[in-house]
Amino acid sequence: MPGSRAVLLDLDGTLIDSRPGIAASCLAALRVLGHAPDEAFDITPFIGPPLEDALRALLQRYDDDRLDEAVVAYRQHYGESGFLGSALYPGIGEALEDMRQAGLRIYMATSKREVFARRIAEHLNLAKYFDGIYGSVDGGKLDHKPELLAHVLSEQDLVASDALMVGDRRHDIAGAHAVKMRGLGVLWGFGSRDELETAGAGHLVERTADLARTVRLMLER
């Protein structure tokens, strides 16, 4: 439906605090590979990029290049229990409902495997708000945000200038710009204000209570 206003939302750090589950699965993957990771290690900087990029950075700490094995171990643990270690940020449900009431089309666009994103959305009762849920797929074709967002725009027949990408990391903003979309940064997630401003976010939101209003204002411009 060309001309329809649409908002595309990242998942980790934007809609949900997924840190506990991601951390548990990263540590589990490292243990499978024979490492003894520090339980107190801060996984936050590694949340947001595609999984392979995050695990590659983690493995470098151990001078280990077994990326494929780490990915398999991570996804096995995440699929069994890690995906349950996520909580909705307070106010997100209300923000999504406000956006629906405003007549916006709402899509999830995450670098997480689409199958996991759908399971999380069902588990947290989020699926009802979305017109579509998109994530990475087998083969790595949609692992990176520019390709993923281009896919959503094409499949849903959306016009980039009538759409807005919302996320908490530079990858979300850069991905939006790559497909001629505007990017809105949120500050309750895993990215910093400096990271989002440097990436060129058109606006920043500090509170979930202000998300729906800011999205509407940006799409009305």
HELIX and SHEET records of a PDB file:
HELIX    1   1 ARG A   19  VAL A   32  1                                  14    
HELIX    2   2 THR A   44  PHE A   46  5                                   3    
HELIX    3   3 LEU A   51  GLN A   60  1                                  10    
HELIX    4   4 LEU A   67  GLU A   80  1                                  14    
HELIX    5   5 GLY A   82  LEU A   84  5                                   3    
HELIX    6   6 ILE A   92  GLN A  101  1                                  10    
HELIX    7   7 GLU A  114  HIS A  123  1                                  10    
HELIX    8   8 ALA A  127  TYR A  129  5                                   3    
HELIX    9   9 LYS A  145  GLU A  155  1                                  11    
HELIX   10  10 ALA A  160  ASP A  162  5                                   3    
HELIX   11  11 ARG A  170  ALA A  178  1                                   9    
HELIX   12  12 ARG A  193  ALA A  199  1                                   7    
HELIX   13  13 THR A  208  ASP A  210  5                                   3    
HELIX   14  14 LEU A  211  GLU A  220  1                                  10    
SHEET    1   A 6 GLY A 132  SER A 136  0                                        
SHEET    2   A 6 ARG A 105  ARG A 113  1                                        
SHEET    3   A 6 ALA A   6  LEU A   9  1                                        
SHEET    4   A 6 ALA A 163  GLY A 167  1                                        
SHEET    5   A 6 ARG A 182  VAL A 186  1                                        
SHEET    6   A 6 HIS A 203  VAL A 205  1                                        
SHEET    1   B 2 ILE A  16  ASP A  17  0                                        
SHEET    2   B 2 ALA A  87  LEU A  88 -1                                        
END                                                                             
